[in-house]
Structures are given as C-alpha cells and as structure tokens.
Amino acid sequence: MHYLDFLTRVHTRLAPTTYLEIGVRNGRSLALARCRAVGIDPAYSIRAELDGDFALFRTTSDEYFARPEPLAATGGVPFELAFIDGLHLFEFALRDFVFAERHSSARGMVFFDDMLPRTVDEAARERHTQAWTGDVFGVLQVLERYRPDLVVVPLDTVPTGLLAVVGLDPDNTVIDDNFTEILAEFRHPDPQPVPAEVLDRSSVVSPGRFLEAEVLELLASRAGDVTAADLRGPLRELVAERLGAAFVGMPV
C-alpha cells in the first residue's frame, strides 16, 4: 500500500480535530487533512489543492516550536495526528518527535516517513541517490531503548516505510534530557550501519494489518483529555493481541 493511501485511511478513521505536518514540500500529504492543520516547512512549494482549514508556516520546526505559543494556530488544542517528513537526518527527525509529542494529545499519534531504507546508499546522511531516506531509521532504535512506554510499529508502506508511534505522553522528557548522549551513540558517519531487519523488512507490519487491528478506533473513542496513564493499559493490550507483543516494548 502506498503511504499516501494509508494516510488517507488514517485521517478518515481517526478523524482528528487537529493535524501537524513537519515537512510539507508539495502539499500532497497535507491535503489529506480534514481538520485544522498546521504545516511547517521553510521551503514548501504547494502543488496540491488545499481545500480546508490550513495554517502554513515558512519556517523551520526549531523556530516554530520556539514560539511562546506553538498551539496558537489551533486555538490551544493539542495535535491529534502528526506526520514527520522534514529534513532526512536522524537528529532532526528525533527532535521533531520531541516537539510533536510535547504538543499532542495522549490519544494522538505520530507517523514518521522514510523509516525503511531499501539500501545502505539510500540511508546515507550525505545524499548521493535519487531516492533518499537519510538515517531517520535510527529513531526506531532510540524509541525502543529510551521510550518503552510507547507503542512503536514499523509499517511496510511503499516506497520507504512509515513508523507509527502511539501511547504519547506529552509530559515525558526522557529523550530531551538525554539528547546529547543519544546523538553521540546513534548518529554515525556514512556508510550507515542499517540493521538487517530494516533492510529486509523482516520485523514490520503490513499497513492493512495495522488498520485491521483497530488501534485508530481505540484512540478515536477516547476523550480528548485522556491521560497517557489511562490509555497505556488498553492500548498495549490491544496491540499485543492484534499485532504481537514485540511492538509494545517492556512493561512500565
């Protein structure tokens, strides 16, 4: 399944009231939103038709989230769906996740694009191929190590995979607190040490199976003010039953 087809179904079934996109480019994925949507990109060039409630910011995510009120564009309502597709470098993608989670609802979810490079060359920090994911794949390893409270599911979408992250906790500061140490361990010079299971997609879930697991329906059924602690148990139980215990991390 192409990632845009998958995200179309996510928007429909989750029906978020607020949406965040970091890395807008031509607007094809942003155009899927049917709610108040915030798009951040210092060099966007919109080619898709945007018909809805959009707020576009021609700036970097660092600059945007340094504002006194990053949620001013949504009237203070936290994001319920976020798509991270900005600069394809590990440290920027990880920092974008910190920003997104901090300003999201606990019942929200975050998707990363370009999580499953098909070759080591495609995963290089210094781009030298037409198709390019960069070293964003390292985010998966960081979340598994530092955030076992999250549900993290790599998805076998075309062309280069997505990563679904649910069970968000806006108050969690573990990654931010350890950011320097994380970069020292997980950021590598080219060629990148891409794990074999990433290249051969041996530990991923098909997008159809993820949709059938009814994770979206569980999140959509919860009130906007649900807490991470209240949602964690039902969410982990559902994912373990429908997708396998490997995707829910260690008990917390």
C-alpha positions in Angstrom: 0.0 0.0 0.0 1.3 3.4 -0.9 1.9 5.6 2.1 -0.5 8.3 0.9 -3.3 5.8 0.5 -2.6 4.5 4.0 -2.5 8.1 5.5 -5.8 8.8 3.7 -7.4 6.0 5.7 -5.8 7.1 8.9 -7.3 10.6 8.5 -10.7 9.1 7.8 -10.8 6.6 10.6 -9.1 8.6 13.3 -10.9 11.8 12.4 -8.5 14.1 14.3 -9.6 17.6 15.2 -6.0 18.9 14.7 -3.2 17.9 12.5 0.5 18.7 12.4 2.8 18.2 9.4 6.6 18.9 9.6 8.0 18.9 6.0 5.2 20.0 3.7 7.0 20.0 0.4 4.4 20.0 -2.4 1.4 19.6 0.0 0.2 16.1 -1.2 0.1 14.7 2.3 -1.1 17.9 3.9 -4.0 18.0 1.5 -5.4 14.8 3.2 -6.3 16.7 6.3 -10.0 17.4 7.0 -9.5 19.4 10.2 -7.4 22.3 11.4 -4.0 21.6 10.0 -0.6 23.2 10.7 2.1 22.7 8.1 5.7 23.7 8.8 8.4 23.9 6.1 11.0 26.6 5.4 10.8 25.9 1.6 7.4 24.5 0.8 6.1 24.7 -2.8 2.5 23.8 -2.8 1.2 22.0 -5.8 -1.7 20.0 -4.3 -5.1 21.7 -3.9 -5.7 22.6 -0.3 -9.3 22.9 0.5 -9.8 23.2 4.2 -8.6 24.9 7.4 -4.8 25.2 6.9 -2.1 27.3 8.5 1.2 27.2 6.7 4.4 28.4 8.3 7.5 29.0 6.1 10.0 28.3 8.9 11.9 25.5 10.5 10.4 23.3 13.2 13.0 24.6 15.6 12.0 28.2 15.0 8.3 27.4 15.1 8.3 25.5 18.4 10.5 28.2 20.0 7.5 30.5 19.8 5.8 31.3 23.1 2.5 29.7 22.0 3.1 26.9 19.4 -0.5 25.9 19.7 -1.9 29.3 18.9 -2.7 28.2 15.4 -5.1 25.6 16.8 -6.6 27.7 19.4 -4.7 25.9 22.1 -5.9 22.4 21.1 -3.2 19.8 21.1 -2.4 17.9 17.9 -4.2 14.5 17.5 -2.2 13.4 14.4 1.2 14.4 13.3 3.3 13.4 10.3 7.1 14.0 10.4 8.7 14.2 7.0 11.2 17.0 7.3 15.0 17.0 6.9 16.0 13.4 6.5 18.6 13.4 9.2 18.4 11.4 12.4 18.8 14.3 14.9 16.2 16.5 13.2 13.6 13.7 13.0 14.1 12.9 16.6 13.9 16.5 17.7 10.7 16.9 15.6 9.2 14.0 17.5 10.0 15.7 20.8 8.3 18.8 19.6 5.3 16.9 18.2 4.7 14.7 21.3 5.1 17.7 23.7 2.2 19.4 21.9 0.0 16.4 21.2 -2.9 14.8 23.0 -2.3 11.5 24.7 -4.8 9.9 22.3 -2.9 11.3 19.4 -0.4 9.5 17.1 2.7 10.4 15.2 3.9 8.9 11.9 7.5 9.2 10.6 8.1 8.9 6.9 11.1 7.2 5.2 11.8 4.8 8.1 12.7 1.7 6.0 15.6 2.4 3.6 16.0 -0.2 0.9 19.8 0.1 0.6 22.6 1.4 2.7 23.2 4.1 0.0 19.6 5.3 0.3 20.2 5.7 4.1 23.3 7.9 3.8 23.4 11.2 5.6 25.1 12.7 2.5 22.6 12.3 -0.3 24.0 10.7 -3.4 21.0 8.7 -4.7 17.7 9.8 -6.3 15.6 8.1 -3.7 16.8 9.1 -0.2 15.6 8.3 3.3 18.7 9.5 5.2 19.4 8.0 8.6 16.0 8.5 10.0 15.8 4.7 10.7 17.9 5.3 13.9 14.8 6.9 15.5 13.3 3.4 15.9 16.2 2.2 17.9 16.1 5.3 20.2 12.4 4.9 20.9 12.8 1.2 21.7 15.7 2.0 24.1 14.5 5.2 25.8 10.7 5.1 25.5 9.5 1.6 26.2 6.2 3.2 27.3 5.4 3.9 23.7 3.8 1.6 21.1 6.1 1.7 18.1 5.1 -0.1 14.9 7.1 0.0 11.6 4.8 -0.3 8.6 5.7 -1.8 5.2 4.3 1.1 3.1 5.5 1.9 -0.4 8.1 3.2 -1.1 10.2 3.6 2.1 8.0 2.7 5.0 6.4 4.5 7.9 6.8 4.3 11.7 3.6 4.6 13.8 4.0 5.8 17.3 1.1 5.8 19.8 0.7 6.0 23.5 2.1 9.5 23.6 3.0 11.2 26.8 3.3 15.0 26.4 4.9 15.3 29.9 7.7 12.8 29.2 11.2 14.4 28.9 13.5 11.4 28.7 14.6 12.0 25.1 15.1 15.7 25.6 17.0 15.1 28.8 19.4 12.6 27.1 19.6 14.2 23.7 23.4 14.8 23.7 24.1 11.2 24.8 21.7 9.8 22.2 23.4 11.7 19.4 26.8 10.5 20.5 25.7 6.9 20.3 23.2 6.7 17.4 24.5 9.3 14.9 27.1 7.7 12.6 29.2 8.8 9.7 28.5 7.2 6.3 28.1 4.4 5.4 25.3 3.9 7.8 25.0 0.7 9.9 21.5 -0.1 8.8 20.2 -3.2 10.7 19.4 -6.2 8.5 15.8 -6.3 9.8 15.3 -2.8 8.5 16.7 -3.5 5.0 14.8 -6.8 4.6 11.7 -5.6 6.4 11.6 -8.7 8.5 10.1 -7.1 11.6 7.4 -4.9 10.1 3.6 -4.9 9.9 1.6 -4.6 6.7 -0.4 -1.4 6.6 -3.6 -3.4 6.1 -3.0 -5.5 9.2 -2.4 -2.3 11.2 -5.7 -0.8 10.0 -7.5 -4.1 10.9 -6.1 -4.0 14.4 -8.5 -1.1 15.3 -5.8 0.9 17.0 -7.2 4.0 15.3 -10.7 3.2 16.6 -9.4 2.8 20.2 -7.7 6.2 20.1 -10.7 7.9 18.5 -13.1 6.5 21.2 -11.2 8.2 24.0 -11.9 11.7 25.3 -9.6 14.5 24.3 -8.4 14.9 27.9 -7.5 11.2 28.4 -4.1 10.8 30.1 -1.2 8.7 29.0 -1.5 6.6 32.1 -5.2 5.8 31.5 -4.7 4.9 27.8 -1.5 2.9 28.2 -3.1 -0.4 29.5 -5.9 -0.7 26.9 -3.6 0.3 24.1 -0.8 -2.1 24.9 -3.3 -4.9 25.5 -4.9 -4.3 22.1 -1.6 -4.1 20.2 -0.2 -7.2 21.9 -3.3 -9.1 21.0 -3.7 -7.9 17.4 -0.1 -7.2 16.3 2.1 -9.0 18.7 3.8 -8.3 22.0 7.1 -7.3 20.2 5.6 -3.9 19.4 4.6 -2.8 22.9 8.1 -2.6 24.5 8.8 -3.6 28.1 6.2 -3.2 30.8 6.3 0.1 32.5 
